[in-house]
Amino acid sequence: MRHAIRTPLTDTIGLAEVLLQHKISLAESAKFLTIINDGHHLPTLLSDILDISKIENQKLELESIHFNLPSLRRLNKFTFLMAKKSNLILRW
């Protein structure tokens, strides 16, 4: 994400975190927590929007990454076993 977007967003989140440390009402605290939580999700959303724009303009470049498929399968199996042990259901 570009610095023009990231820097003000980081500043806003930081300011909300500082203000949250002061004596404030419960309602104000909830508002600052919303700013912080939503601010952490915003970069992903903006990146997705930029990716869609690149796809539409046929300028998206795919990255080739080498990975170990058997290792990934073992990790997947382990994750499902741990979820089952914890009475969780994973859906893909």
C-alpha positions as CSV (number, residue, x, y, z in Angstrom):
1,M,0.0,0.0,0.0
2,R,1.2,3.5,-0.8
3,H,2.7,5.7,1.9
4,A,0.1,8.4,1.1
5,I,-2.5,6.1,2.6
6,R,-0.6,4.1,5.1
7,T,1.0,6.9,7.0
8,P,-2.2,8.8,7.9
9,L,-3.9,5.6,8.7
10,T,-1.0,4.6,11.1
11,D,-1.1,8.0,12.7
12,T,-4.9,7.8,13.2
13,I,-4.6,4.3,14.8
14,G,-1.8,5.5,17.0
15,L,-3.7,8.6,18.2
16,A,-6.7,6.4,19.0
17,E,-4.5,4.1,21.0
18,V,-3.0,7.0,23.0
19,L,-6.5,8.5,23.6
20,L,-7.7,5.1,24.8
21,Q,-5.2,5.3,27.6
22,H,-6.8,8.4,29.1
23,K,-9.8,8.5,31.4
24,I,-12.7,8.5,29.0
25,S,-16.3,7.3,29.0
26,L,-17.3,3.8,28.0
27,A,-18.9,5.2,24.9
28,E,-15.7,7.1,23.9
29,S,-13.7,4.0,24.6
30,A,-15.9,1.9,22.3
31,K,-15.5,4.5,19.5
32,F,-11.7,4.5,19.8
33,L,-11.7,0.7,19.8
34,T,-13.7,0.8,16.6
35,I,-11.2,3.1,15.0
36,I,-8.3,0.9,16.0
37,N,-10.0,-2.4,14.9
38,D,-11.3,-1.1,11.6
39,G,-8.0,0.7,11.0
40,H,-6.2,-2.6,11.1
41,H,-8.5,-4.1,8.5
42,L,-8.5,-1.2,6.2
43,P,-5.1,-1.9,4.6
44,T,-6.2,-5.3,3.5
45,L,-9.4,-4.0,2.0
46,L,-7.5,-1.2,0.1
47,S,-5.0,-3.8,-1.2
48,D,-7.8,-6.0,-2.4
49,I,-9.4,-3.0,-4.2
50,L,-6.1,-2.1,-5.8
51,D,-5.7,-5.7,-6.9
52,I,-9.2,-5.7,-8.5
53,S,-8.2,-2.5,-10.4
54,K,-5.0,-4.2,-11.6
55,I,-7.0,-7.2,-12.8
56,E,-9.5,-5.0,-14.6
57,N,-6.6,-3.2,-16.3
58,Q,-4.8,-6.4,-17.1
59,K,-1.8,-5.3,-15.1
60,L,-1.8,-7.8,-12.2
61,E,1.5,-9.8,-12.1
62,L,1.3,-13.2,-10.5
63,E,4.1,-14.4,-8.3
64,S,5.5,-17.9,-8.6
65,I,6.4,-19.4,-5.2
66,H,8.0,-22.7,-4.6
67,F,6.5,-24.7,-1.7
68,N,6.6,-28.2,-0.3
69,L,3.2,-29.8,-1.1
70,P,3.6,-32.8,1.2
71,S,4.5,-30.5,4.1
72,L,1.5,-28.4,3.4
73,R,-0.7,-31.5,3.4
74,R,0.7,-32.6,6.7
75,L,0.0,-29.1,8.2
76,N,-3.5,-29.2,6.8
77,K,-4.1,-32.7,8.4
78,F,-2.6,-31.5,11.7
79,T,-4.8,-28.4,11.7
80,F,-8.0,-30.6,11.2
81,L,-6.9,-33.0,13.9
82,M,-6.3,-30.2,16.4
83,A,-9.7,-28.6,15.5
84,K,-11.4,-32.0,15.9
85,K,-9.7,-32.5,19.3
86,S,-11.0,-29.0,20.3
87,N,-14.5,-29.8,19.0
88,L,-14.2,-27.2,16.2
89,I,-15.4,-27.6,12.7
90,L,-13.3,-26.2,9.9
91,R,-14.9,-25.3,6.7
92,W,-13.1,-24.2,3.5
